[in-house]
Amino acid sequence: MTQQTLTPAQEAFGVLADHCILCTGCKVDLDRLDEPPECPEAEALYRAWFILWRKEIRR
Ligand SMILES: [Zn+2]
């Protein structure tokens, strides 16, 4: 089995997605990530992902 290497942004997105699936306080629709979630923890994860993602698309 080959382990796919994820970029930091992809990893951060996975963490955010996992949180939103497991956190009962989150009602985040991952198809609409343009609207930041209201859960503080999810918002922090979202911002972390967004910063990494912006860095990656500039390459
Ligand atoms: Zn949450």
N, CA, C, O and the ligand as a Tripos MOL2 file, in Angstrom:
@<TRIPOS>MOLECULE
protein
  237   235    60     0     0
PROTEIN
NO_CHARGES

@<TRIPOS>ATOM
      1 N           0.8510   -1.2000    0.0000 N.3       1 MET1
      2 CA          0.0000    0.0000    0.0000 C.3       1 MET1
      3 C           0.8870    1.2500    0.0000 C.2       1 MET1
      4 O           1.8110    1.3640    0.8050 O.2       1 MET1
      5 N           0.6070    2.1510   -0.8770 N.am      2 THR2
      6 CA          1.4220    3.3670   -0.9470 C.3       2 THR2
      7 C           0.7850    4.4830   -0.1280 C.2       2 THR2
      8 O          -0.4120    4.7570   -0.2170 O.2       2 THR2
      9 N           1.6290    5.1070    0.6640 N.am      3 GLN3
     10 CA          1.1670    6.2180    1.4870 C.3       3 GLN3
     11 C           1.2840    7.5060    0.6840 C.2       3 GLN3
     12 O           2.3770    7.9030    0.2810 O.2       3 GLN3
     13 N           0.1590    8.1420    0.4610 N.am      4 GLN4
     14 CA          0.2000    9.3810   -0.3050 C.3       4 GLN4
     15 C           0.6740   10.5270    0.5790 C.2       4 GLN4
     16 O           0.2120   10.7020    1.7060 O.2       4 GLN4
     17 N           1.6070   11.3010    0.0340 N.am      5 THR5
     18 CA          2.1230   12.4310    0.7960 C.3       5 THR5
     19 C           1.1830   13.6200    0.6640 C.2       5 THR5
     20 O           0.8670   14.0750   -0.4360 O.2       5 THR5
     21 N           0.7480   14.1080    1.8170 N.am      6 LEU6
     22 CA         -0.1670   15.2450    1.8110 C.3       6 LEU6
     23 C           0.6080   16.5350    2.0210 C.2       6 LEU6
     24 O           1.6010   16.5630    2.7480 O.2       6 LEU6
     25 N           0.1580   17.5800    1.3940 N.am      7 THR7
     26 CA          0.7280   18.8960    1.6690 C.3       7 THR7
     27 C           0.2090   19.3500    3.0360 C.2       7 THR7
     28 O          -0.7960   18.8320    3.5230 O.2       7 THR7
     29 N           0.8980   20.3190    3.6550 N.am      8 PRO8
     30 CA          0.4130   20.8280    4.9550 C.3       8 PRO8
     31 C          -1.0350   21.3010    4.8880 C.2       8 PRO8
     32 O          -1.7890   21.1070    5.8420 O.2       8 PRO8
     33 N          -1.4310   21.9110    3.7870 N.am      9 ALA9
     34 CA         -2.8030   22.3930    3.6580 C.3       9 ALA9
     35 C          -3.7850   21.2290    3.5890 C.2       9 ALA9
     36 O          -4.8710   21.2900    4.1650 O.2       9 ALA9
     37 N          -3.4030   20.1760    2.8870 N.am     10 GLN10
     38 CA         -4.2760   19.0080    2.7870 C.3      10 GLN10
     39 C          -4.4320   18.3370    4.1460 C.2      10 GLN10
     40 O          -5.5120   17.8630    4.5000 O.2      10 GLN10
     41 N          -3.3270   18.3050    4.9080 N.am     11 GLU11
     42 CA         -3.3950   17.7420    6.2550 C.3      11 GLU11
     43 C          -4.2910   18.5900    7.1390 C.2      11 GLU11
     44 O          -5.1140   18.0660    7.8910 O.2      11 GLU11
     45 N          -4.1250   19.9090    7.0450 N.am     12 ALA12
     46 CA         -4.9340   20.8200    7.8570 C.3      12 ALA12
     47 C          -6.4070   20.6780    7.4990 C.2      12 ALA12
     48 O          -7.2740   20.7590    8.3690 O.2      12 ALA12
     49 N          -6.6880   20.4670    6.2140 N.am     13 PHE13
     50 CA         -8.0730   20.2950    5.7870 C.3      13 PHE13
     51 C          -8.6510   19.0090    6.3660 C.2      13 PHE13
     52 O          -9.8140   18.9540    6.7640 O.2      13 PHE13
     53 N          -7.8080   17.9740    6.4050 N.am     14 GLY14
     54 CA         -8.2500   16.7080    6.9890 C.3      14 GLY14
     55 C          -8.5810   16.8590    8.4670 C.2      14 GLY14
     56 O          -9.5630   16.3010    8.9550 O.2      14 GLY14
     57 N          -7.7500   17.6180    9.1720 N.am     15 VAL15
     58 CA         -7.9810   17.8570   10.5980 C.3      15 VAL15
     59 C          -9.2860   18.6140   10.7810 C.2      15 VAL15
     60 O         -10.0820   18.2970   11.6650 O.2      15 VAL15
     61 N          -9.4970   19.6120    9.9420 N.am     16 LEU16
     62 CA        -10.7340   20.4000   10.0060 C.3      16 LEU16
     63 C         -11.9510   19.5240    9.7130 C.2      16 LEU16
     64 O         -12.9640   19.5950   10.4080 O.2      16 LEU16
     65 N         -11.8340   18.7060    8.6870 N.am     17 ALA17
     66 CA        -12.9480   17.8230    8.3210 C.3      17 ALA17
     67 C         -13.2460   16.8370    9.4390 C.2      17 ALA17
     68 O         -14.4070   16.6000    9.7740 O.2      17 ALA17
     69 N         -12.1930   16.2610   10.0180 N.am     18 ASP18
     70 CA        -12.3850   15.3240   11.1300 C.3      18 ASP18
     71 C         -13.0830   16.0040   12.2960 C.2      18 ASP18
     72 O         -13.9910   15.4350   12.9020 O.2      18 ASP18
     73 N         -12.6600   17.2170   12.6050 N.am     19 HIS19
     74 CA        -13.2780   17.9410   13.7200 C.3      19 HIS19
     75 C         -14.7670   18.1530   13.4530 C.2      19 HIS19
     76 O         -15.6090   17.9320   14.3230 O.2      19 HIS19
     77 N         -15.0670   18.5810   12.2460 N.am     20 CYS20
     78 CA        -16.4560   18.9100   11.9220 C.3      20 CYS20
     79 C         -17.3450   17.6670   11.9390 C.2      20 CYS20
     80 O         -18.5380   17.7530   12.2320 O.2      20 CYS20
     81 N         -16.7650   16.5250   11.6270 N.am     21 ILE21
     82 CA        -17.5360   15.2760   11.6470 C.3      21 ILE21
     83 C         -17.7750   14.8350   13.0850 C.2      21 ILE21
     84 O         -18.8540   14.3490   13.4240 O.2      21 ILE21
     85 N         -16.7400   15.0120   13.9420 N.am     22 LEU22
     86 CA        -16.8180   14.4960   15.3080 C.3      22 LEU22
     87 C         -17.4270   15.4900   16.2910 C.2      22 LEU22
     88 O         -17.9740   15.0820   17.3160 O.2      22 LEU22
     89 N         -17.3430   16.7940   15.9970 N.am     23 CYS23
     90 CA        -17.7970   17.8220   16.9290 C.3      23 CYS23
     91 C         -19.3050   18.0310   16.7690 C.2      23 CYS23
     92 O         -19.7900   18.3750   15.6910 O.2      23 CYS23
     93 N         -20.0310   17.8150   17.8660 N.am     24 THR24
     94 CA        -21.4850   17.9570   17.7940 C.3      24 THR24
     95 C         -21.8930   19.4230   17.7150 C.2      24 THR24
     96 O         -23.0190   19.7390   17.3310 O.2      24 THR24
     97 N         -20.9680   20.3260   18.0810 N.am     25 GLY25
     98 CA        -21.2790   21.7560   18.0200 C.3      25 GLY25
     99 C         -21.1240   22.3380   16.6360 C.2      25 GLY25
    100 O         -21.4800   23.4910   16.3910 O.2      25 GLY25
    101 N         -20.5920   21.5360   15.7310 N.am     26 CYS26
    102 CA        -20.3310   22.0130   14.3800 C.3      26 CYS26
    103 C         -21.4630   21.6030   13.4440 C.2      26 CYS26
    104 O         -21.8940   20.4500   13.4150 O.2      26 CYS26
    105 N         -21.9220   22.5770   12.6910 N.am     27 LYS27
    106 CA        -22.8600   22.2460   11.6190 C.3      27 LYS27
    107 C         -22.2820   22.7950   10.3260 C.2      27 LYS27
    108 O         -22.9210   23.5640    9.6080 O.2      27 LYS27
    109 N         -21.0590   22.3780   10.0530 N.am     28 VAL28
    110 CA        -20.3360   22.9180    8.9130 C.3      28 VAL28
    111 C         -20.5890   22.0600    7.6780 C.2      28 VAL28
    112 O         -20.3950   20.8440    7.6930 O.2      28 VAL28
    113 N         -21.0190   22.7080    6.6320 N.am     29 ASP29
    114 CA        -21.1660   22.0340    5.3520 C.3      29 ASP29
    115 C         -19.8550   22.1840    4.5930 C.2      29 ASP29
    116 O         -19.5010   23.2810    4.1610 O.2      29 ASP29
    117 N         -19.1410   21.0830    4.4330 N.am     30 LEU30
    118 CA        -17.8150   21.1560    3.8220 C.3      30 LEU30
    119 C         -17.8770   21.5370    2.3480 C.2      30 LEU30
    120 O         -16.8500   21.8490    1.7460 O.2      30 LEU30
    121 N         -19.0610   21.5170    1.7690 N.am     31 ASP31
    122 CA        -19.1870   21.9830    0.3920 C.3      31 ASP31
    123 C         -19.2680   23.5060    0.3310 C.2      31 ASP31
    124 O         -19.1900   24.1010   -0.7440 O.2      31 ASP31
    125 N         -19.4260   24.1240    1.4900 N.am     32 ARG32
    126 CA        -19.5440   25.5850    1.5220 C.3      32 ARG32
    127 C         -18.5260   26.1780    2.4720 C.2      32 ARG32
    128 O         -18.8900   26.8590    3.4310 O.2      32 ARG32
    129 N         -17.2490   25.9250    2.2140 N.am     33 LEU33
    130 CA        -16.1960   26.3930    3.1110 C.3      33 LEU33
    131 C         -15.9590   27.8970    2.9980 C.2      33 LEU33
    132 O         -15.1580   28.4550    3.7480 O.2      33 LEU33
    133 N         -16.6470   28.5550    2.0690 N.am     34 ASP34
    134 CA        -16.4950   30.0060    1.9870 C.3      34 ASP34
    135 C         -17.1490   30.6760    3.1890 C.2      34 ASP34
    136 O         -16.8790   31.8410    3.4830 O.2      34 ASP34
    137 N         -18.0190   29.9270    3.8910 N.am     35 GLU35
    138 CA        -18.6250   30.4530    5.1090 C.3      35 GLU35
    139 C         -17.9460   29.8210    6.3160 C.2      35 GLU35
    140 O         -18.1600   28.6430    6.6000 O.2      35 GLU35
    141 N         -17.1230   30.5990    7.0340 N.am     36 PRO36
    142 CA        -16.4080   30.0310    8.1870 C.3      36 PRO36
    143 C         -17.3690   29.5270    9.2400 C.2      36 PRO36
    144 O         -18.4130   30.1370    9.4710 O.2      36 PRO36
    145 N         -17.0310   28.4220    9.8830 N.am     37 PRO37
    146 CA        -17.8900   27.8370   10.9130 C.3      37 PRO37
    147 C         -17.9500   28.7070   12.1490 C.2      37 PRO37
    148 O         -17.0670   29.5340   12.3740 O.2      37 PRO37
    149 N         -18.9960   28.5250   12.9590 N.am     38 GLU38
    150 CA        -19.1640   29.3450   14.1520 C.3      38 GLU38
    151 C         -18.5150   28.7330   15.3790 C.2      38 GLU38
    152 O         -18.2810   29.4330   16.3650 O.2      38 GLU38
    153 N         -18.2220   27.4570   15.3410 N.am     39 CYS39
    154 CA        -17.5180   26.7960   16.4400 C.3      39 CYS39
    155 C         -16.1020   27.3730   16.5370 C.2      39 CYS39
    156 O         -15.3700   27.3520   15.5480 O.2      39 CYS39
    157 N         -15.7010   27.8860   17.7020 N.am     40 PRO40
    158 CA        -14.3890   28.5310   17.8330 C.3      40 PRO40
    159 C         -13.2390   27.6110   17.4450 C.2      40 PRO40
    160 O         -12.2730   28.0320   16.8090 O.2      40 PRO40
    161 N         -13.3620   26.3600   17.8380 N.am     41 GLU41
    162 CA        -12.2960   25.4060   17.5280 C.3      41 GLU41
    163 C         -12.2290   25.1620   16.0250 C.2      41 GLU41
    164 O         -11.1480   25.1250   15.4380 O.2      41 GLU41
    165 N         -13.3860   24.9990   15.4190 N.am     42 ALA42
    166 CA        -13.4260   24.7930   13.9780 C.3      42 ALA42
    167 C         -12.9340   26.0360   13.2490 C.2      42 ALA42
    168 O         -12.2790   25.9370   12.2110 O.2      42 ALA42
    169 N         -13.2510   27.2010   13.7940 N.am     43 GLU43
    170 CA        -12.8090   28.4430   13.1560 C.3      43 GLU43
    171 C         -11.2870   28.5450   13.1790 C.2      43 GLU43
    172 O         -10.6740   28.9750   12.2020 O.2      43 GLU43
    173 N         -10.6770   28.1460   14.3050 N.am     44 ALA44
    174 CA         -9.2200   28.1610   14.4110 C.3      44 ALA44
    175 C          -8.6090   27.1960   13.4010 C.2      44 ALA44
    176 O          -7.6160   27.5150   12.7480 O.2      44 ALA44
    177 N          -9.2120   26.0080   13.2750 N.am     45 LEU45
    178 CA         -8.7200   25.0190   12.3160 C.3      45 LEU45
    179 C          -8.9090   25.5250   10.8870 C.2      45 LEU45
    180 O          -8.0610   25.3150   10.0190 O.2      45 LEU45
    181 N         -10.0370   26.1950   10.6660 N.am     46 TYR46
    182 CA        -10.3280   26.7300    9.3500 C.3      46 TYR46
    183 C          -9.3000   27.7860    8.9610 C.2      46 TYR46
    184 O          -8.7980   27.7970    7.8370 O.2      46 TYR46
    185 N          -8.9920   28.6790    9.9100 N.am     47 ARG47
    186 CA         -8.0100   29.7330    9.6300 C.3      47 ARG47
    187 C          -6.6430   29.1400    9.3650 C.2      47 ARG47
    188 O          -5.9350   29.5830    8.4600 O.2      47 ARG47
    189 N          -6.2590   28.1260   10.1590 N.am     48 ALA48
    190 CA         -4.9660   27.4730    9.9800 C.3      48 ALA48
    191 C          -4.8780   26.8530    8.5880 C.2      48 ALA48
    192 O          -3.8540   26.9420    7.9100 O.2      48 ALA48
    193 N          -5.9870   26.2200    8.1810 N.am     49 TRP49
    194 CA         -6.0060   25.6130    6.8520 C.3      49 TRP49
    195 C          -5.9220   26.6960    5.7710 C.2      49 TRP49
    196 O          -5.1870   26.5580    4.7930 O.2      49 TRP49
    197 N          -6.6750   27.7580    5.9620 N.am     50 PHE50
    198 CA         -6.7470   28.8010    4.9320 C.3      50 PHE50
    199 C          -5.3910   29.4520    4.7120 C.2      50 PHE50
    200 O          -5.0200   29.7350    3.5730 O.2      50 PHE50
    201 N          -4.6390   29.6970    5.7940 N.am     51 ILE51
    202 CA         -3.3120   30.3040    5.6910 C.3      51 ILE51
    203 C          -2.3780   29.3830    4.8970 C.2      51 ILE51
    204 O          -1.6650   29.8300    4.0000 O.2      51 ILE51
    205 N          -2.3950   28.0890    5.2420 N.am     52 LEU52
    206 CA         -1.5460   27.1290    4.5400 C.3      52 LEU52
    207 C          -1.9510   27.0110    3.0760 C.2      52 LEU52
    208 O          -1.1060   26.9330    2.1850 O.2      52 LEU52
    209 N          -3.2570   26.9990    2.8500 N.am     53 TRP53
    210 CA         -3.7670   26.8430    1.4890 C.3      53 TRP53
    211 C          -3.3590   28.0260    0.6140 C.2      53 TRP53
    212 O          -2.9840   27.8550   -0.5460 O.2      53 TRP53
    213 N          -3.4390   29.2220    1.1850 N.am     54 ARG54
    214 CA         -3.0550   30.4160    0.4180 C.3      54 ARG54
    215 C          -1.5760   30.3850    0.0600 C.2      54 ARG54
    216 O          -1.1850   30.7960   -1.0320 O.2      54 ARG54
    217 N          -0.7430   29.8860    1.0020 N.am     55 LYS55
    218 CA          0.6730   29.7740    0.7100 C.3      55 LYS55
    219 C           0.9140   28.7990   -0.4280 C.2      55 LYS55
    220 O           1.7710   29.0270   -1.2820 O.2      55 LYS55
    221 N           0.1500   27.7020   -0.4360 N.am     56 GLU56
    222 CA          0.3850   26.6620   -1.4380 C.3      56 GLU56
    223 C          -0.0590   27.0850   -2.8290 C.2      56 GLU56
    224 O           0.5990   26.7330   -3.8080 O.2      56 GLU56
    225 N          -1.1420   27.8200   -2.9480 N.am     57 ILE57
    226 CA         -1.5930   28.1940   -4.2800 C.3      57 ILE57
    227 C          -0.7350   29.2840   -4.8800 C.2      57 ILE57
    228 O          -0.8290   29.5540   -6.0770 O.2      57 ILE57
    229 N           0.1070   29.9200   -4.0680 N.am     58 ARG58
    230 CA          1.0070   30.9550   -4.5950 C.3      58 ARG58
    231 C           2.2410   30.3510   -5.2460 C.2      58 ARG58
    232 O           2.9600   31.0380   -5.9720 O.2      58 ARG58
    233 N           2.4950   29.0580   -4.9890 N.am     59 ARG59
    234 CA          3.6990   28.4640   -5.5440 C.3      59 ARG59
    235 C           3.6630   28.4330   -7.0560 C.2      59 ARG59
    236 O           4.6090   27.9610   -7.6870 O.2      59 ARG59
    237 ZN        -16.5690   22.1770   16.3810 Zn       60 ZN60
@<TRIPOS>BOND
     1     1     2 1
     2     2     3 1
     3     3     4 2
     4     3     5 am
     5     5     6 1
     6     6     7 1
     7     7     8 2
     8     7     9 am
     9     9    10 1
    10    10    11 1
    11    11    12 2
    12    11    13 am
    13    13    14 1
    14    14    15 1
    15    15    16 2
    16    15    17 am
    17    17    18 1
    18    18    19 1
    19    19    20 2
    20    19    21 am
    21    21    22 1
    22    22    23 1
    23    23    24 2
    24    23    25 am
    25    25    26 1
    26    26    27 1
    27    27    28 2
    28    27    29 am
    29    29    30 1
    30    30    31 1
    31    31    32 2
    32    31    33 am
    33    33    34 1
    34    34    35 1
    35    35    36 2
    36    35    37 am
    37    37    38 1
    38    38    39 1
    39    39    40 2
    40    39    41 am
    41    41    42 1
    42    42    43 1
    43    43    44 2
    44    43    45 am
    45    45    46 1
    46    46    47 1
    47    47    48 2
    48    47    49 am
    49    49    50 1
    50    50    51 1
    51    51    52 2
    52    51    53 am
    53    53    54 1
    54    54    55 1
    55    55    56 2
    56    55    57 am
    57    57    58 1
    58    58    59 1
    59    59    60 2
    60    59    61 am
    61    61    62 1
    62    62    63 1
    63    63    64 2
    64    63    65 am
    65    65    66 1
    66    66    67 1
    67    67    68 2
    68    67    69 am
    69    69    70 1
    70    70    71 1
    71    71    72 2
    72    71    73 am
    73    73    74 1
    74    74    75 1
    75    75    76 2
    76    75    77 am
    77    77    78 1
    78    78    79 1
    79    79    80 2
    80    79    81 am
    81    81    82 1
    82    82    83 1
    83    83    84 2
    84    83    85 am
    85    85    86 1
    86    86    87 1
    87    87    88 2
    88    87    89 am
    89    89    90 1
    90    90    91 1
    91    91    92 2
    92    91    93 am
    93    93    94 1
    94    94    95 1
    95    95    96 2
    96    95    97 am
    97    97    98 1
    98    98    99 1
    99    99   100 2
   100    99   101 am
   101   101   102 1
   102   102   103 1
   103   103   104 2
   104   103   105 am
   105   105   106 1
   106   106   107 1
   107   107   108 2
   108   107   109 am
   109   109   110 1
   110   110   111 1
   111   111   112 2
   112   111   113 am
   113   113   114 1
   114   114   115 1
   115   115   116 2
   116   115   117 am
   117   117   118 1
   118   118   119 1
   119   119   120 2
   120   119   121 am
   121   121   122 1
   122   122   123 1
   123   123   124 2
   124   123   125 am
   125   125   126 1
   126   126   127 1
   127   127   128 2
   128   127   129 am
   129   129   130 1
   130   130   131 1
   131   131   132 2
   132   131   133 am
   133   133   134 1
   134   134   135 1
   135   135   136 2
   136   135   137 am
   137   137   138 1
   138   138   139 1
   139   139   140 2
   140   139   141 am
   141   141   142 1
   142   142   143 1
   143   143   144 2
   144   143   145 am
   145   145   146 1
   146   146   147 1
   147   147   148 2
   148   147   149 am
   149   149   150 1
   150   150   151 1
   151   151   152 2
   152   151   153 am
   153   153   154 1
   154   154   155 1
   155   155   156 2
   156   155   157 am
   157   157   158 1
   158   158   159 1
   159   159   160 2
   160   159   161 am
   161   161   162 1
   162   162   163 1
   163   163   164 2
   164   163   165 am
   165   165   166 1
   166   166   167 1
   167   167   168 2
   168   167   169 am
   169   169   170 1
   170   170   171 1
   171   171   172 2
   172   171   173 am
   173   173   174 1
   174   174   175 1
   175   175   176 2
   176   175   177 am
   177   177   178 1
   178   178   179 1
   179   179   180 2
   180   179   181 am
   181   181   182 1
   182   182   183 1
   183   183   184 2
   184   183   185 am
   185   185   186 1
   186   186   187 1
   187   187   188 2
   188   187   189 am
   189   189   190 1
   190   190   191 1
   191   191   192 2
   192   191   193 am
   193   193   194 1
   194   194   195 1
   195   195   196 2
   196   195   197 am
   197   197   198 1
   198   198   199 1
   199   199   200 2
   200   199   201 am
   201   201   202 1
   202   202   203 1
   203   203   204 2
   204   203   205 am
   205   205   206 1
   206   206   207 1
   207   207   208 2
   208   207   209 am
   209   209   210 1
   210   210   211 1
   211   211   212 2
   212   211   213 am
   213   213   214 1
   214   214   215 1
   215   215   216 2
   216   215   217 am
   217   217   218 1
   218   218   219 1
   219   219   220 2
   220   219   221 am
   221   221   222 1
   222   222   223 1
   223   223   224 2
   224   223   225 am
   225   225   226 1
   226   226   227 1
   227   227   228 2
   228   227   229 am
   229   229   230 1
   230   230   231 1
   231   231   232 2
   232   231   233 am
   233   233   234 1
   234   234   235 1
   235   235   236 2
@<TRIPOS>SUBSTRUCTURE
     1 MET1         2 RESIDUE 1 A MET
     2 THR2         6 RESIDUE 1 A THR
     3 GLN3        10 RESIDUE 1 A GLN
     4 GLN4        14 RESIDUE 1 A GLN
     5 THR5        18 RESIDUE 1 A THR
     6 LEU6        22 RESIDUE 1 A LEU
     7 THR7        26 RESIDUE 1 A THR
     8 PRO8        30 RESIDUE 1 A PRO
     9 ALA9        34 RESIDUE 1 A ALA
    10 GLN10       38 RESIDUE 1 A GLN
    11 GLU11       42 RESIDUE 1 A GLU
    12 ALA12       46 RESIDUE 1 A ALA
    13 PHE13       50 RESIDUE 1 A PHE
    14 GLY14       54 RESIDUE 1 A GLY
    15 VAL15       58 RESIDUE 1 A VAL
    16 LEU16       62 RESIDUE 1 A LEU
    17 ALA17       66 RESIDUE 1 A ALA
    18 ASP18       70 RESIDUE 1 A ASP
    19 HIS19       74 RESIDUE 1 A HIS
    20 CYS20       78 RESIDUE 1 A CYS
    21 ILE21       82 RESIDUE 1 A ILE
    22 LEU22       86 RESIDUE 1 A LEU
    23 CYS23       90 RESIDUE 1 A CYS
    24 THR24       94 RESIDUE 1 A THR
    25 GLY25       98 RESIDUE 1 A GLY
    26 CYS26      102 RESIDUE 1 A CYS
    27 LYS27      106 RESIDUE 1 A LYS
    28 VAL28      110 RESIDUE 1 A VAL
    29 ASP29      114 RESIDUE 1 A ASP
    30 LEU30      118 RESIDUE 1 A LEU
    31 ASP31      122 RESIDUE 1 A ASP
    32 ARG32      126 RESIDUE 1 A ARG
    33 LEU33      130 RESIDUE 1 A LEU
    34 ASP34      134 RESIDUE 1 A ASP
    35 GLU35      138 RESIDUE 1 A GLU
    36 PRO36      142 RESIDUE 1 A PRO
    37 PRO37      146 RESIDUE 1 A PRO
    38 GLU38      150 RESIDUE 1 A GLU
    39 CYS39      154 RESIDUE 1 A CYS
    40 PRO40      158 RESIDUE 1 A PRO
    41 GLU41      162 RESIDUE 1 A GLU
    42 ALA42      166 RESIDUE 1 A ALA
    43 GLU43      170 RESIDUE 1 A GLU
    44 ALA44      174 RESIDUE 1 A ALA
    45 LEU45      178 RESIDUE 1 A LEU
    46 TYR46      182 RESIDUE 1 A TYR
    47 ARG47      186 RESIDUE 1 A ARG
    48 ALA48      190 RESIDUE 1 A ALA
    49 TRP49      194 RESIDUE 1 A TRP
    50 PHE50      198 RESIDUE 1 A PHE
    51 ILE51      202 RESIDUE 1 A ILE
    52 LEU52      206 RESIDUE 1 A LEU
    53 TRP53      210 RESIDUE 1 A TRP
    54 ARG54      214 RESIDUE 1 A ARG
    55 LYS55      218 RESIDUE 1 A LYS
    56 GLU56      222 RESIDUE 1 A GLU
    57 ILE57      226 RESIDUE 1 A ILE
    58 ARG58      230 RESIDUE 1 A ARG
    59 ARG59      234 RESIDUE 1 A ARG
    60 ZN60       237 GROUP 0 **** ****
